[in-house]
Amino acid sequence: RVDYDLEDVINIVVNAADSDLKRLENFVHRTFNGFDTVFFIRSLRNIYKNHNGLQNIFETGFKKNGTVKSALSEFHHVFFEIGGERSRKHVSNVEKGASAKRLNMFLRWMVRNDRSHVDFGLWHGIPQSALMLPLDVHTGNVARKLGLLQRKSNDWQAVEEVTQALRTFDPADPVKYDFALFGLGAFEKF
């Protein structure tokens, strides 16, 4: 077992030689292949060398107009500024209407601070009141059954609609309901 902290991982990404990356070219997981793996590492290298890291990218985007959508748009733009057309299918683009479940989940972990330590709360440049629900089939279906969501498709408009409904319950922390909605759908088959 090898223990790495975040700084170690960032150093590995930033300092990996092309020969190190070559060893990853045969990696395959479903539609994510070695090309995607190498591109993601190169893109993260670009972000850490030229943009002061992921936190800076998301927080800079948020400051543009005070929305998570602008933070996600900024991330997408910077992530693909070095190319990577084949890999675009692996990163949600809210400008094209994607719900961006994984990116919203990532922001929830990094921004939200809760007492049970499910979320890390490491970043402070985006308020947790601005976070958006990581919408998936489970949270969407449960939200519809509870009358929190009318929209039929799980797209960015649905994310905005359901998050706005959740803000009526807790404007300071609307995504605290994420696990309850997900659990009702995934585990309780609500």
N, C-alpha and C positions, 0 to 999 in steps of 0.2 A: 504494500500500500504506500502510495506517495501522497503526501499532503502538500497542496499548493494553496497559497492565498491569492487574492485577486491581483495584487501587484506582480506576483510571479507569473501568472497567466498573461498579463498585459506585456510583461517583458519578453516572454516567449513569442507572442504574436508579433511584437514590434521588431524583435531581433532575429526572427527565423530567416535562415538563408534559403535561397531558391532550392538548394539541394535538400533541405529539410522538407520543404513543401512538396517536392517531387514524390516523396514517399507516400503522400496522401492522394495521389492521382487515381489510385485504384479503388478508393473508398466508394461504396454504394449503399444507400438506404432509400428504398422506394425510388422516388424521382430525384433525390438529392445525390449527386455523384461527386467524384473527385474534383472535377472542374469547379463545381459549386463550392466545395470545401476550400480549395485554394483561393478562389475569388473572395469568399467571405473573410478569410484570414488577411488577404491583401487589402480589402476594403477597411477592415478594422485597423490594420496597420496605418493606412492613410488617415483614418479618424484620430488615432492616438498620436501620430507624428505631426499632422498638419491642422488638426481642429481641436486639440486639447481634450480629447476623449468623448465618450458617449454622453456623459452627463452634460457637458458643454453644448453638444449638438442639440439634445432635447430641450434644454433650458433656453438656448438661443432661439430656437423655433417657437417655444412657448411665449417668449417676450415679444415676438413680432405682433401678435394680436391677442394674447392672453387665453389661447385655447390649446387643448391637447391636440386637436386636429392640426394646428399649425406646427406643433412640436413633431408630430408624426410625419408631416409633409417634409419638414426640414431634414429629419433623419433619412427619409427615403431619397431625397435629392442628394445629400452628401454621400450616402452609402453607395450610390451608383454613379458618382461623378468620375470614377475611374473606368467606367464601362460595365461589363458583366451582363450583357443583354440576356444571355441564356438563364442567368440566375434570378432575373426579375420575378419570375413566377413564385419564388420562395419568400418574397418580402411583400407584405400587403401595402397597397397604395391607396390611402384614403381619398386622394384627389380623383381616383377612379371609382370611388364608392365602396371600397372594401371596408368591412367591419373592423379589421386589424385586431382580431382577438388576442393573438400572441403579443403584439406590441403593447396593447392596452394592459395585458397581464404583466408584462415586464415593467411598465411604468407603475402599476399598482404595487409591485414588490419593492421598487426602488424609492417611491415617493411616500406611500402610505405608511403611517406608523401606528401600530396597534399593540395592545397590551399582551396579546398572546404570541407575538413575534412570528406570525405567519408572514407578514410583510416586513421588509428590512428598514424602511424609512430612512435611507441613507442620503437621499437627495432632498434639498430644501428649496430649490428654485422654482418648483411647480407646486402649488398648493394642492393638498389632497381633495379639496372641494372641487377642483377642476378635473379630476380624473374621470374617465369614461368607463362604463361597464365592459368587461371583456365578453362580448356577446358571442355565444355559440348556439348550437341547436338546442341544448338543454336549457340554458338561461332564457333563450328566446321563447321556447315553447311554454315554459313555466310563466314567464312574464305575460304572455298572451292569455293564458288561463286565468291569471290573477287580474287581468284588465289593465296591466301596466304598459302594454304594447299593442297597438292596433296594426302596425305595418306587417305585411305578410313575409317580406324577405328580410334576411339577416344581413343588412348592409349598413353603411355608415348612418343613413337617416334613421334606421332602427336603433342604432347605438345612441344617437342623440335623443330620440324619443323616450327610450326606456330609462336612460340616465336622468333625463329631466323629471320623469315620474318618480324616480328614487330620491331625487333632491327634495321632493315635497316631504319625505319622511325624515331626511337628515341632510340639510344643505352643506354641512361641513364635511361629510363623509359618505357620499352617495354610493360608493362602490363597496361599502362594508357588507352589502347584501349579496354580493357576488356568490360566495360559497353556499349560502342558503338557497339561492335560486338554482345554482348548478346541482347541489345535492338533491333537491326535490326532484329534479328531472333525471339525473343520472342514476341515483341510488334508490330513490323512493318511487320512481316511475310515475310521478304526479302528472 
